[in-house]
Amino acid sequence: MRQDRFLEISNLVKAYPNPFGHAIRVVDGFDLLVRQGELISIIGHSGCGKSTVLTMIAGLNEITDGGIVVDGREITGPGPDRAVVFQAPCLLPWMTALENVLLGVRSVYPHASRTEQRQIVEHALALVGLTESADKYPREMSGGMQQRVGIARAIALKPKVLLLDEPFGRLDSLTRMELQNVILDILDTQKITTLLITHDVDEAVFMSDRVVMMTNGPGARVGEILDIDFPRPRDRERVMADANFYAYRERLLRSLDECEHAKKQPPPTATTATSRPTAVPA
């Protein structure tokens, strides 16, 4: 049962006070169960609260209400069981690629020998294709290479949950596709439960087992869930040639258009308010 509920997000709420002292619920009642090893994409319009949900799961943003459970343990703050890759890799410029990754490894595995720590780092760098660039500094690397270091830094911690916050958003199309393949290759072997925040519908369909569509904020929550039925490992040419890819893509775009249309409508009155939307499997 735990494998089917490896990550449990229950009635998650995040509220911020407005200038008048009232609490505005940016996220209100976000519910999601994630299976072990599953890759979930979360999409929605800008400002709907996608990154807010991710940072609460990471323990970097205090939860107003609700709960998050990872592998049977409720989280109360950040921890090495959850690793985050942000859009900007935020590498320390005076450290090499190896040293940037080693920094986290030494913190999480303080009792391992120096040799063991270095082996963990070298393995992580090899997984992202940076074995030959281990001694390069950030200024000597392209944006894509720097993001590979960020990915290596995350997976070197052997997290139970990998959180990706638009990790390819600043990259060109070719580099973006290369890193999508890098992530998928790693997940196929490491079986890390993963949440991906993205604005790219094609990326969500290609990479995901399920796509979660969030409603508009404030008061955002899960609006609809779409199952993506492509076998793993994913073959890009085969997926792109499959008619189902375009059917999934159209479904997501239609959902986003409906959210955009709803955002432009006047707020409901007490007599016209509808009931709370629920997650609908495809």
C-alpha positions as CSV (number, residue, x, y, z in Angstrom):
1,M,0.0,0.0,0.0
2,R,2.8,2.4,0.8
3,Q,4.2,2.1,-2.7
4,D,0.9,3.4,-4.1
5,R,0.9,6.2,-1.5
6,F,4.6,6.9,-1.4
7,L,4.0,10.6,-1.5
8,E,0.8,11.8,0.1
9,I,-0.3,15.4,-0.2
10,S,-3.5,16.0,1.8
11,N,-5.6,19.2,1.9
12,L,-2.6,21.3,1.4
13,V,-3.1,25.0,2.1
14,K,-0.8,28.0,1.8
15,A,-2.1,31.4,2.9
16,Y,-0.4,34.8,2.9
17,P,-1.8,37.9,4.7
18,N,-2.8,40.8,2.5
19,P,-2.2,44.5,3.4
20,F,-5.6,44.5,5.3
21,G,-4.5,41.6,7.5
22,H,-6.8,39.0,5.8
23,A,-5.3,35.6,4.9
24,I,-5.4,35.0,1.2
25,R,-5.2,31.3,0.3
26,V,-2.9,31.0,-2.7
27,V,-3.2,27.2,-2.6
28,D,-6.4,25.8,-1.0
29,G,-7.0,22.1,-0.6
30,F,-4.4,20.5,-2.9
31,D,-4.7,16.7,-2.7
32,L,-2.5,14.2,-4.6
33,L,-1.3,10.6,-4.1
34,V,1.9,9.7,-6.0
35,R,3.1,6.1,-6.5
36,Q,6.7,5.2,-5.8
37,G,8.9,5.7,-8.9
38,E,6.2,7.7,-10.7
39,L,6.9,11.0,-12.6
40,I,4.2,13.6,-12.2
41,S,4.1,16.8,-14.1
42,I,2.2,19.8,-12.6
43,I,1.1,22.4,-15.1
44,G,-1.1,25.5,-14.9
45,H,-1.1,29.2,-15.6
46,S,1.5,31.5,-14.1
47,G,0.7,32.4,-10.6
48,C,-1.5,29.5,-9.9
49,G,0.8,28.1,-7.1
50,K,2.7,25.3,-8.8
51,S,6.1,26.4,-7.3
52,T,4.4,27.1,-4.0
53,V,3.3,23.5,-3.8
54,L,6.7,22.2,-4.7
55,T,8.5,24.4,-2.1
56,M,6.1,23.2,0.6
57,I,6.9,19.6,-0.4
58,A,10.6,20.5,-0.2
59,G,10.1,21.9,3.3
60,L,11.3,25.3,2.1
61,N,7.9,27.0,2.5
62,E,5.9,26.7,5.7
63,I,2.6,24.8,5.3
64,T,-0.5,26.8,6.5
65,D,-2.7,23.7,6.8
66,G,-2.9,20.1,5.6
67,G,0.0,17.6,5.5
68,I,2.7,16.0,3.4
69,V,3.9,12.4,4.0
70,V,6.9,10.9,2.2
71,D,7.4,7.1,2.6
72,G,5.2,7.0,5.7
73,R,6.8,9.9,7.4
74,E,5.2,13.4,7.7
75,I,7.6,16.1,6.8
76,T,8.2,19.1,9.0
77,G,11.0,20.9,7.1
78,P,13.7,20.3,4.5
79,G,15.6,17.1,4.4
80,P,17.9,15.0,2.2
81,D,15.0,12.7,1.3
82,R,13.8,15.5,-1.0
83,A,16.1,17.1,-3.5
84,V,15.3,20.1,-5.6
85,V,16.5,21.3,-9.0
86,F,15.6,24.9,-9.7
87,Q,15.5,26.7,-13.0
88,A,18.9,28.3,-12.1
89,P,21.5,25.8,-10.8
90,C,23.0,28.3,-8.3
91,L,26.5,26.8,-8.3
92,L,29.2,28.2,-6.1
93,P,31.5,30.0,-8.7
94,W,34.7,29.3,-6.8
95,M,34.1,25.5,-6.8
96,T,34.5,23.0,-9.6
97,A,31.6,20.8,-10.7
98,L,33.0,18.0,-8.5
99,E,33.3,20.3,-5.5
100,N,29.8,21.7,-5.9
101,V,28.3,18.2,-5.8
102,L,30.7,17.1,-3.1
103,L,29.5,19.9,-0.8
104,G,26.1,18.3,-0.4
105,V,27.4,14.7,-0.3
106,R,29.7,15.6,2.7
107,S,26.7,17.1,4.5
108,V,24.4,14.1,3.9
109,Y,27.1,11.4,4.3
110,P,29.4,12.8,6.9
111,H,30.5,9.4,8.2
112,A,31.5,8.1,4.7
113,S,35.2,8.1,3.9
114,R,36.6,10.7,1.5
115,T,37.1,8.0,-1.1
116,E,33.4,6.9,-0.7
117,Q,32.2,10.5,-0.9
118,R,34.2,11.1,-4.1
119,Q,32.9,7.8,-5.6
120,I,29.3,9.0,-5.0
121,V,30.0,12.3,-6.7
122,E,31.9,10.8,-9.6
123,H,29.0,8.4,-10.2
124,A,26.4,11.2,-10.2
125,L,28.5,13.3,-12.6
126,A,28.8,10.2,-14.9
127,L,25.1,9.8,-14.9
128,V,24.6,13.3,-16.3
129,G,27.5,13.0,-18.8
130,L,30.0,15.2,-17.0
131,T,32.9,12.8,-16.2
132,E,35.3,14.8,-18.4
133,S,34.1,18.1,-17.0
134,A,34.4,17.4,-13.2
135,D,37.3,19.9,-12.7
136,K,35.6,22.7,-14.6
137,Y,34.4,25.8,-12.9
138,P,30.9,27.2,-13.6
139,R,32.3,30.1,-15.8
140,E,33.9,27.4,-18.0
141,M,30.6,25.6,-18.6
142,S,27.5,26.3,-20.7
143,G,24.1,26.8,-19.2
144,G,23.2,23.2,-20.0
145,M,26.3,21.9,-18.4
146,Q,25.7,23.9,-15.3
147,Q,22.2,22.5,-15.0
148,R,23.7,19.0,-15.4
149,V,25.8,19.8,-12.3
150,G,22.6,20.9,-10.5
151,I,20.9,17.6,-11.4
152,A,24.0,15.6,-10.3
153,R,24.0,17.5,-7.0
154,A,20.4,16.4,-6.4
155,I,20.7,12.8,-7.4
156,A,24.0,12.3,-5.5
157,L,22.0,12.6,-2.3
158,K,20.0,9.5,-3.2
159,P,16.7,11.3,-2.5
160,K,13.3,9.5,-2.1
161,V,11.6,12.4,-4.0
162,L,13.1,14.5,-6.7
163,L,11.5,18.0,-7.2
164,L,12.1,19.7,-10.5
165,D,11.0,23.4,-10.7
166,E,11.1,24.3,-14.4
167,P,14.7,23.0,-14.6
168,F,14.9,23.4,-18.4
169,G,13.2,26.8,-18.6
170,R,16.3,28.8,-19.4
171,L,17.8,26.5,-22.0
172,D,17.5,26.3,-25.7
173,S,15.3,23.7,-27.4
174,L,18.1,21.2,-28.2
175,T,19.7,21.4,-24.8
176,R,16.3,21.1,-23.2
177,M,15.6,17.8,-25.1
178,E,19.0,16.5,-24.2
179,L,18.4,17.1,-20.5
180,Q,14.9,15.7,-20.6
181,N,16.5,12.4,-21.9
182,V,19.2,12.6,-19.1
183,I,16.5,12.9,-16.4
184,L,14.4,10.1,-17.9
185,D,17.5,7.8,-18.2
186,I,18.3,8.4,-14.6
187,L,14.8,7.8,-13.4
188,D,14.5,4.6,-15.4
189,T,17.5,3.2,-13.5
190,Q,17.2,5.0,-10.1
191,K,13.4,4.8,-9.8
192,I,13.2,8.1,-8.0
193,T,9.7,9.5,-7.4
194,T,9.6,12.8,-9.2
195,L,7.5,15.9,-9.5
196,L,8.1,18.2,-12.4
197,I,6.8,21.8,-12.6
198,T,6.6,22.9,-16.2
199,H,4.8,25.3,-18.6
200,D,5.7,23.2,-21.6
201,V,2.8,20.9,-22.5
202,D,4.9,18.8,-24.9
203,E,7.5,18.3,-22.1
204,A,4.8,17.2,-19.7
205,V,3.3,14.6,-22.1
206,F,6.7,13.2,-23.2
207,M,8.2,12.8,-19.7
208,S,5.2,12.1,-17.4
209,D,3.3,9.1,-16.1
210,R,0.5,11.5,-15.1
211,V,-0.1,15.2,-15.6
212,V,-1.7,17.2,-12.9
213,M,-3.5,20.4,-14.1
214,M,-4.0,23.0,-11.4
215,T,-6.9,25.4,-11.3
216,N,-6.3,29.2,-11.3
217,G,-5.3,30.9,-8.1
218,P,-5.9,32.2,-5.6
219,G,-7.4,29.1,-4.0
220,A,-5.7,26.8,-6.5
221,R,-6.0,23.1,-6.2
222,V,-5.9,20.0,-8.4
223,G,-8.3,20.4,-11.3
224,E,-7.8,17.4,-13.5
225,I,-5.4,14.5,-13.8
226,L,-4.4,13.0,-17.1
227,D,-2.8,9.5,-17.3
228,I,-0.1,9.3,-20.0
229,D,0.0,5.8,-21.4
230,F,3.4,5.5,-23.1
231,P,5.8,2.6,-22.2
232,R,9.2,3.2,-20.5
233,P,11.9,3.8,-21.4
234,R,10.5,6.6,-23.6
235,D,11.7,6.8,-27.2
236,R,11.2,10.4,-28.4
237,E,10.7,9.5,-32.1
238,R,8.2,6.8,-31.3
239,V,6.3,9.0,-28.8
240,M,6.1,11.9,-31.2
241,A,4.8,9.6,-34.0
242,D,2.0,8.2,-31.8
243,A,-1.4,9.8,-32.4
244,N,-2.1,9.6,-28.7
245,F,0.7,12.2,-28.1
246,Y,-1.3,14.8,-29.9
247,A,-4.6,13.7,-28.3
248,Y,-3.0,14.2,-24.8
249,R,-1.5,17.5,-25.9
250,E,-4.9,18.8,-27.2
251,R,-6.5,17.7,-23.9
252,L,-4.0,19.7,-21.8
253,L,-4.2,22.8,-24.1
254,R,-8.0,22.7,-23.9
255,S,-7.9,22.5,-20.1
256,L,-5.5,25.4,-19.9
257,D,-7.8,27.4,-22.3
258,E,-10.7,26.7,-20.1
259,C,-8.8,27.9,-17.0
260,E,-7.8,31.1,-18.9
261,H,-11.5,31.7,-19.9
262,A,-12.6,31.1,-16.3
263,K,-10.0,33.6,-15.1
264,K,-11.6,36.3,-17.2
265,Q,-15.1,35.7,-15.8
266,P,-16.5,37.8,-12.9
267,P,-16.2,36.1,-9.5
268,P,-19.2,34.0,-8.6
269,T,-21.9,35.4,-6.3
270,A,-23.3,33.5,-3.3
271,T,-26.1,32.3,-5.5
272,T,-24.0,31.2,-8.5
273,A,-21.0,29.7,-6.7
274,T,-20.2,26.2,-7.9
275,S,-19.0,23.3,-5.8
276,R,-15.3,22.7,-5.4
277,P,-13.7,20.9,-8.4
278,T,-12.3,17.5,-7.9
279,A,-9.5,15.6,-9.6
280,V,-10.8,13.6,-12.6
281,P,-8.7,10.7,-14.0
282,A,-8.5,10.6,-17.7
